[in-house]
Amino acid sequence: MKMKIKKNDKVQVITGKDKGKTGSVVRVIPRENRVVVEGVAVAKRHRKGQGGQSGRITEAPRPIHASNVKKV
């Protein structure tokens, strides 16, 4: 089945913890029927430091299922 959502489309989340948020599509993963939306479903990752550096916390957007978003 072909996805109707493409990169740079403006979408709104219709279900889940980020319901009501809007953003543009950064990446589309058609094999898994998922999309990555800017500013939505952001996960924090604790990264270990290299050598003598201290670790840090990075934020990265996670993919969400395409059925959970609609075009705006």
N, CA, C and O atoms as a printed pandas DataFrame, in Angstrom:
     atom_number atom_name residue_name chain_id  residue_number  x_coord  y_coord  z_coord
0              1         N          MET        A               1    0.838   -1.185    0.000
1              2        CA          MET        A               1    0.000    0.000    0.000
2              3         C          MET        A               1    0.884    1.248    0.000
3              4         O          MET        A               1    1.859    1.324    0.747
4              5         N          LYS        A               2    0.548    2.195   -0.814
5              6        CA          LYS        A               2    1.332    3.405   -0.942
6              7         C          LYS        A               2    0.961    4.397    0.166
7              8         O          LYS        A               2   -0.214    4.573    0.487
8              9         N          MET        A               3    1.980    5.040    0.742
9             10        CA          MET        A               3    1.739    6.019    1.798
10            11         C          MET        A               3    1.300    7.350    1.189
11            12         O          MET        A               3    1.818    7.770    0.154
12            13         N          LYS        A               4    0.353    8.001    1.834
13            14        CA          LYS        A               4   -0.152    9.284    1.358
14            15         C          LYS        A               4    0.619   10.456    1.968
15            16         O          LYS        A               4    0.478   11.594    1.520
16            17         N          ILE        A               5    1.425   10.181    2.979
17            18        CA          ILE        A               5    2.199   11.228    3.648
18            19         C          ILE        A               5    3.610   11.230    3.099
19            20         O          ILE        A               5    4.243   10.182    2.971
20            21         N          LYS        A               6    4.096   12.414    2.775
21            22        CA          LYS        A               6    5.429   12.550    2.197
22            23         C          LYS        A               6    6.281   13.484    3.046
23            24         O          LYS        A               6    5.772   14.168    3.934
24            25         N          LYS        A               7    7.567   13.507    2.769
25            26        CA          LYS        A               7    8.504   14.368    3.478
26            27         C          LYS        A               7    8.090   15.829    3.308
27            28         O          LYS        A               7    7.638   16.228    2.235
28            29         N          ASN        A               8    8.243   16.613    4.349
29            30        CA          ASN        A               8    7.921   18.045    4.426
30            31         C          ASN        A               8    6.424   18.340    4.482
31            32         O          ASN        A               8    6.042   19.510    4.459
32            33         N          ASP        A               9    5.561   17.320    4.555
33            34        CA          ASP        A               9    4.131   17.555    4.758
34            35         C          ASP        A               9    3.903   18.050    6.179
35            36         O          ASP        A               9    4.619   17.655    7.100
36            37         N          LYS        A              10    2.913   18.911    6.360
37            38        CA          LYS        A              10    2.526   19.385    7.680
38            39         C          LYS        A              10    1.481   18.412    8.203
39            40         O          LYS        A              10    0.452   18.206    7.560
40            41         N          VAL        A              11    1.734   17.802    9.378
41            42        CA          VAL        A              11    0.818   16.808    9.927
42            43         C          VAL        A              11    0.475   17.123   11.377
43            44         O          VAL        A              11    1.179   17.877   12.048
44            45         N          GLN        A              12   -0.626   16.529   11.847
45            46        CA          GLN        A              12   -1.062   16.647   13.228
46            47         C          GLN        A              12   -1.212   15.244   13.795
47            48         O          GLN        A              12   -1.727   14.351   13.122
48            49         N          VAL        A              13   -0.762   15.048   15.036
49            50        CA          VAL        A              13   -0.881   13.756   15.699
50            51         C          VAL        A              13   -2.302   13.626   16.225
51            52         O          VAL        A              13   -2.806   14.538   16.881
52            53         N          ILE        A              14   -2.960   12.488   15.941
53            54        CA          ILE        A              14   -4.352   12.317   16.338
54            55         C          ILE        A              14   -4.530   11.340   17.501
55            56         O          ILE        A              14   -5.606   11.299   18.098
56            57         N          THR        A              15   -3.499   10.549   17.842
57            58        CA          THR        A              15   -3.582    9.652   18.996
58            59         C          THR        A              15   -2.236    9.585   19.698
59            60         O          THR        A              15   -1.209    9.965   19.135
60            61         N          GLY        A              16   -2.251    9.102   20.926
61            62        CA          GLY        A              16   -1.012    8.922   21.675
62            63         C          GLY        A              16   -0.711   10.074   22.616
63            64         O          GLY        A              16   -1.521   10.985   22.782
64            65         N          LYS        A              17    0.474   10.022   23.235
65            66        CA          LYS        A              17    0.841   11.020   24.241
66            67         C          LYS        A              17    1.061   12.410   23.659
67            68         O          LYS        A              17    0.987   13.399   24.387
68            69         N          ASP        A              18    1.329   12.501   22.365
69            70        CA          ASP        A              18    1.554   13.790   21.706
70            71         C          ASP        A              18    0.336   14.243   20.908
71            72         O          ASP        A              18    0.472   15.010   19.954
72            73         N          LYS        A              19   -0.839   13.781   21.284
73            74        CA          LYS        A              19   -2.078   14.106   20.564
74            75         C          LYS        A              19   -2.271   15.619   20.485
75            76         O          LYS        A              19   -2.142   16.329   21.481
76            77         N          GLY        A              20   -2.583   16.096   19.277
77            78        CA          GLY        A              20   -2.831   17.514   19.070
78            79         C          GLY        A              20   -1.624   18.299   18.591
79            80         O          GLY        A              20   -1.780   19.413   18.090
80            81         N          LYS        A              21   -0.424   17.750   18.731
81            82        CA          LYS        A              21    0.778   18.451   18.294
82            83         C          LYS        A              21    0.889   18.415   16.775
83            84         O          LYS        A              21    0.465   17.457   16.129
84            85         N          THR        A              22    1.466   19.473   16.220
85            86        CA          THR        A              22    1.675   19.525   14.778
86            87         C          THR        A              22    3.157   19.704   14.484
87            88         O          THR        A              22    3.916   20.186   15.325
88            89         N          GLY        A              23    3.555   19.315   13.294
89            90        CA          GLY        A              23    4.937   19.457   12.868
90            91         C          GLY        A              23    5.081   18.980   11.439
91            92         O          GLY        A              23    4.143   18.450   10.843
92            93         N          SER        A              24    6.276   19.177   10.899
93            94        CA          SER        A              24    6.519   18.729    9.530
94            95         C          SER        A              24    7.224   17.373    9.550
95            96         O          SER        A              24    7.974   17.058   10.474
96            97         N          VAL        A              25    6.968   16.591    8.524
97            98        CA          VAL        A              25    7.556   15.254    8.422
98            99         C          VAL        A              25    9.016   15.392    8.015
99           100         O          VAL        A              25    9.331   16.000    6.993
100          101         N          VAL        A              26    9.903   14.819    8.825
101          102        CA          VAL        A              26   11.340   14.873    8.574
102          103         C          VAL        A              26   11.780   13.677    7.741
103          104         O          VAL        A              26   12.647   13.797    6.875
104          105         N          ARG        A              27   11.174   12.520    8.010
105          106        CA          ARG        A              27   11.593   11.282    7.342
106          107         C          ARG        A              27   10.399   10.341    7.219
107          108         O          ARG        A              27    9.539   10.304    8.098
108          109         N          VAL        A              28   10.350    9.593    6.141
109          110        CA          VAL        A              28    9.290    8.609    5.921
110          111         C          VAL        A              28    9.930    7.239    5.809
111          112         O          VAL        A              28   10.921    7.064    5.100
112          113         N          ILE        A              29    9.354    6.252    6.520
113          114        CA          ILE        A              29    9.847    4.871    6.468
114          115         C          ILE        A              29    8.711    4.008    5.922
115          116         O          ILE        A              29    7.925    3.464    6.697
116          117         N          PRO        A              30    8.615    3.873    4.581
117          118        CA          PRO        A              30    7.472    3.177    3.990
118          119         C          PRO        A              30    7.399    1.687    4.314
119          120         O          PRO        A              30    6.301    1.138    4.396
120          121         N          ARG        A              31    8.522    1.028    4.497
121          122        CA          ARG        A              31    8.508   -0.416    4.804
122          123         C          ARG        A              31    7.790   -0.701    6.117
123          124         O          ARG        A              31    7.086   -1.703    6.238
124          125         N          GLU        A              32    7.969    0.182    7.104
125          126        CA          GLU        A              32    7.357   -0.005    8.416
126          127         C          GLU        A              32    6.096    0.837    8.580
127          128         O          GLU        A              32    5.455    0.802    9.630
128          129         N          ASN        A              33    5.737    1.601    7.534
129          130        CA          ASN        A              33    4.569    2.483    7.550
130          131         C          ASN        A              33    4.658    3.482    8.703
131          132         O          ASN        A              33    3.684    3.699    9.423
132          133         N          ARG        A              34    5.840    4.087    8.869
133          134        CA          ARG        A              34    6.089    5.027    9.954
134          135         C          ARG        A              34    6.647    6.332    9.420
135          136         O          ARG        A              34    7.214    6.383    8.328
136          137         N          VAL        A              35    6.476    7.398   10.214
137          138        CA          VAL        A              35    7.005    8.708    9.870
138          139         C          VAL        A              35    7.694    9.315   11.089
139          140         O          VAL        A              35    7.346    9.010   12.229
140          141         N          VAL        A              36    8.678   10.180   10.829
141          142        CA          VAL        A              36    9.338   10.929   11.894
142          143         C          VAL        A              36    8.883   12.373   11.741
143          144         O          VAL        A              36    9.083   12.995   10.698
144          145         N          VAL        A              37    8.263   12.900   12.804
145          146        CA          VAL        A              37    7.720   14.253   12.777
146          147         C          VAL        A              37    8.562   15.137   13.694
147          148         O          VAL        A              37    8.900   14.750   14.812
148          149         N          GLU        A              38    8.891   16.323   13.205
149          150        CA          GLU        A              38    9.725   17.266   13.948
150          151         C          GLU        A              38    9.015   17.711   15.235
151          152         O          GLU        A              38    7.886   18.201   15.191
152          153         N          GLY        A              39    9.687   17.535   16.374
153          154        CA          GLY        A              39    9.159   17.975   17.663
154          155         C          GLY        A              39    8.123   17.067   18.291
155          156         O          GLY        A              39    7.534   17.425   19.311
156          157         N          VAL        A              40    7.886   15.905   17.714
157          158        CA          VAL        A              40    6.893   14.963   18.230
158          159         C          VAL        A              40    7.584   13.648   18.554
159          160         O          VAL        A              40    8.474   13.217   17.821
160          161         N          ALA        A              41    7.179   13.005   19.649
161          162        CA          ALA        A              41    7.735   11.712   20.080
162          163         C          ALA        A              41    9.249   11.805   20.260
163          164         O          ALA        A              41    9.996   10.983   19.729
164          165         N          VAL        A              42    9.690   12.805   21.005
165          166        CA          VAL        A              42   11.115   13.013   21.238
166          167         C          VAL        A              42   11.542   12.151   22.422
167          168         O          VAL        A              42   10.948   12.224   23.498
168          169         N          ALA        A              43   12.578   11.332   22.217
169          170        CA          ALA        A              43   13.102   10.450   23.255
170          171         C          ALA        A              43   14.469   10.945   23.714
171          172         O          ALA        A              43   15.277   11.408   22.908
172          173         N          LYS        A              44   14.718   10.843   25.014
173          174        CA          LYS        A              44   16.017   11.240   25.549
174          175         C          LYS        A              44   16.911   10.012   25.626
175          176         O          LYS        A              44   16.476    8.942   26.053
176          177         N          ARG        A              45   18.151   10.173   25.215
177          178        CA          ARG        A              45   19.135    9.099   25.254
178          179         C          ARG        A              45   20.311    9.550   26.096
179          180         O          ARG        A              45   20.826   10.652   25.906
180          181         N          HIS        A              46   20.737    8.714   27.020
181          182        CA          HIS        A              46   21.895    9.008   27.849
182          183         C          HIS        A              46   23.124    8.424   27.158
183          184         O          HIS        A              46   23.236    7.209   26.996
184          185         N          ARG        A              47   24.044    9.297   26.754
185          186        CA          ARG        A              47   25.233    8.879   26.006
186          187         C          ARG        A              47   26.448    8.873   26.904
187          188         O          ARG        A              47   26.656    9.782   27.707
188          189         N          LYS        A              48   27.242    7.837   26.755
189          190        CA          LYS        A              48   28.475    7.718   27.517
190          191         C          LYS        A              48   29.545    8.595   26.877
191          192         O          LYS        A              48   29.607    8.701   25.653
192          193         N          GLY        A              49   30.385    9.222   27.691
193          194        CA          GLY        A              49   31.458   10.066   27.172
194          195         C          GLY        A              49   32.625    9.239   26.662
195          196         O          GLY        A              49   32.848    8.122   27.129
196          197         N          GLN        A              50   33.369    9.779   25.710
197          198        CA          GLN        A              50   34.545    9.108   25.154
198          199         C          GLN        A              50   35.788    9.572   25.900
199          200         O          GLN        A              50   35.981   10.775   26.076
200          201         N          GLY        A              51   36.622    8.659   26.335
201          202        CA          GLY        A              51   37.853    9.027   27.023
202          203         C          GLY        A              51   37.550    9.705   28.347
203          204         O          GLY        A              51   36.872    9.128   29.198
204          205         N          GLY        A              52   38.045   10.925   28.532
205          206        CA          GLY        A              52   37.845   11.650   29.775
206          207         C          GLY        A              52   36.635   12.565   29.766
207          208         O          GLY        A              52   36.394   13.279   30.739
208          209         N          GLN        A              53   35.873   12.556   28.684
209          210        CA          GLN        A              53   34.708   13.432   28.600
210          211         C          GLN        A              53   33.566   12.917   29.469
211          212         O          GLN        A              53   33.442   11.715   29.705
212          213         N          SER        A              54   32.742   13.838   29.936
213          214        CA          SER        A              54   31.571   13.429   30.688
214          215         C          SER        A              54   30.449   13.072   29.705
215          216         O          SER        A              54   30.449   13.517   28.557
216          217         N          GLY        A              55   29.514   12.275   30.169
217          218        CA          GLY        A              55   28.401   11.878   29.326
218          219         C          GLY        A              55   27.423   13.019   29.141
219          220         O          GLY        A              55   27.551   14.069   29.772
220          221         N          ARG        A              56   26.449   12.810   28.277
221          222        CA          ARG        A              56   25.453   13.847   28.025
222          223         C          ARG        A              56   24.122   13.200   27.661
223          224         O          ARG        A              56   24.051   12.015   27.336
224          225         N          ILE        A              57   23.076   14.009   27.725
225          226        CA          ILE        A              57   21.739   13.548   27.373
226          227         C          ILE        A              57   21.374   14.195   26.043
227          228         O          ILE        A              57   21.386   15.419   25.917
228          229         N          THR        A              58   21.051   13.372   25.053
229          230        CA          THR        A              58   20.659   13.882   23.739
230          231         C          THR        A              58   19.186   13.564   23.502
231          232         O          THR        A              58   18.654   12.585   24.026
232          233         N          GLU        A              59   18.543   14.404   22.709
233          234        CA          GLU        A              59   17.152   14.174   22.345
234          235         C          GLU        A              59   17.068   13.864   20.861
235          236         O          GLU        A              59   17.686   14.541   20.040
236          237         N          ALA        A              60   16.306   12.843   20.526
237          238        CA          ALA        A              60   16.154   12.443   19.133
238          239         C          ALA        A              60   14.692   12.100   18.865
239          240         O          ALA        A              60   14.061   11.433   19.684
240          241         N          PRO        A              61   14.139   12.543   17.732
241          242        CA          PRO        A              61   12.750   12.187   17.419
242          243         C          PRO        A              61   12.641   10.708   17.045
243          244         O          PRO        A              61   13.498   10.176   16.339
244          245         N          ARG        A              62   11.594   10.059   17.517
245          246        CA          ARG        A              62   11.355    8.645   17.246
246          247         C          ARG        A              62   10.242    8.514   16.204
247          248         O          ARG        A              62    9.359    9.370   16.143
248          249         N          PRO        A              63   10.266    7.471   15.393
249          250        CA          PRO        A              63    9.203    7.292   14.392
250          251         C          PRO        A              63    7.869    6.908   15.043
251          252         O          PRO        A              63    7.842    6.193   16.044
252          253         N          ILE        A              64    6.775    7.387   14.467
253          254        CA          ILE        A              64    5.441    7.000   14.901
254          255         C          ILE        A              64    4.678    6.441   13.702
255          256         O          ILE        A              64    4.999    6.738   12.552
256          257         N          HIS        A              65    3.692    5.649   13.983
257          258        CA          HIS        A              65    2.954    4.995   12.902
258          259         C          HIS        A              65    2.184    6.016   12.088
259          260         O          HIS        A              65    1.639    6.973   12.639
260          261         N          ALA        A              66    2.137    5.816   10.781
261          262        CA          ALA        A              66    1.506    6.765    9.874
262          263         C          ALA        A              66    0.006    6.892   10.108
263          264         O          ALA        A              66   -0.585    7.915    9.763
264          265         N          SER        A              67   -0.617    5.876   10.685
265          266        CA          SER        A              67   -2.053    5.961   10.944
266          267         C          SER        A              67   -2.380    6.880   12.104
267          268         O          SER        A              67   -3.542    7.230   12.310
268          269         N          ASN        A              68   -1.366    7.277   12.867
269          270        CA          ASN        A              68   -1.575    8.150   14.010
270          271         C          ASN        A              68   -1.424    9.624   13.673
271          272         O          ASN        A              68   -1.477   10.468   14.567
272          273         N          VAL        A              69   -1.237    9.948   12.409
273          274        CA          VAL        A              69   -1.108   11.350   11.995
274          275         C          VAL        A              69   -2.058   11.625   10.822
275          276         O          VAL        A              69   -2.459   10.721   10.089
276          277         N          LYS        A              70   -2.398   12.909   10.677
277          278        CA          LYS        A              70   -3.214   13.315    9.536
278          279         C          LYS        A              70   -2.617   14.596    8.954
279          280         O          LYS        A              70   -1.994   15.374    9.676
280          281         N          LYS        A              71   -2.802   14.813    7.671
281          282        CA          LYS        A              71   -2.315   16.026    7.014
282          283         C          LYS        A              71   -3.108   17.229    7.488
283          284         O          LYS        A              71   -4.309   17.142    7.746
284          285         N          VAL        A              72   -2.411   18.360    7.598
285          286        CA          VAL        A              72   -3.075   19.606    7.999
286          287         C          VAL        A              72   -3.093   20.540    6.807
287          288         O          VAL        A              72   -3.603   21.656    6.904
